[in-house]
Amino acid sequence: MIEHKTKVVVMTDGRVIIDDLPVTKGQLVDVTVEIDAPTKPTYPLRGLPFRLREPFEPAVDESEWNALK
């Protein structure tokens, strides 16, 4: 038995199309479908808009600075 592994994406209508299989017409094949578990995106905020309100202002109030005491 020859094993051929490939990854494909399920189409919107639920079909799976596998191209370029090393088989001939009429040959019997055994098909097993393995479904990968969904993964969380590594960077969920990537691509979202981000705006600094006051980019040149200090991050904390001057009264909280230990260096000035």
C-alpha positions in Angstrom: 0.0 0.0 0.0 1.3 3.5 -0.9 0.4 6.3 1.4 0.0 9.8 0.0 -0.5 12.7 2.4 -1.6 16.2 1.5 -3.4 19.1 3.2 -6.4 20.7 1.6 -8.9 23.4 2.7 -12.6 22.6 2.8 -14.5 24.8 0.3 -17.4 27.0 1.4 -19.9 24.4 0.2 -18.2 21.6 2.2 -16.4 19.9 -0.7 -12.8 18.7 -0.6 -10.9 18.6 -3.9 -7.6 16.7 -4.0 -5.6 17.2 -7.2 -2.5 15.3 -8.6 -3.0 12.0 -6.9 -0.6 9.2 -8.0 -3.5 6.9 -9.0 -5.0 5.6 -12.3 -8.6 5.6 -13.3 -10.6 2.8 -11.7 -8.0 2.1 -9.0 -9.5 1.5 -5.5 -8.4 3.9 -2.8 -9.0 4.2 0.9 -9.8 7.7 2.1 -9.4 8.8 5.7 -10.3 12.4 6.8 -8.4 13.9 9.8 -9.8 17.2 11.0 -7.2 19.5 12.6 -8.3 21.3 15.8 -8.8 25.0 15.4 -6.0 27.1 16.7 -6.1 30.5 18.3 -4.4 33.2 16.3 -1.0 34.0 17.7 -1.5 37.8 17.4 -5.2 38.4 17.7 -4.9 42.2 17.5 -2.7 42.2 14.4 -4.2 44.4 11.7 -6.6 46.2 14.0 -6.4 50.0 14.0 -4.4 51.6 16.9 -4.3 55.3 17.7 -2.3 57.1 20.4 -4.3 59.9 21.9 -1.3 62.0 23.1 1.8 60.3 21.9 4.3 62.9 23.2 2.8 63.2 26.8 4.4 61.3 29.7 2.9 57.8 30.4 2.3 58.7 34.1 1.8 62.0 36.0 5.0 63.8 37.2 3.8 63.5 40.8 4.3 59.7 40.5 8.0 59.9 39.4 10.3 58.6 42.1 13.3 60.4 40.4 11.9 63.8 41.2 11.6 63.1 44.9 
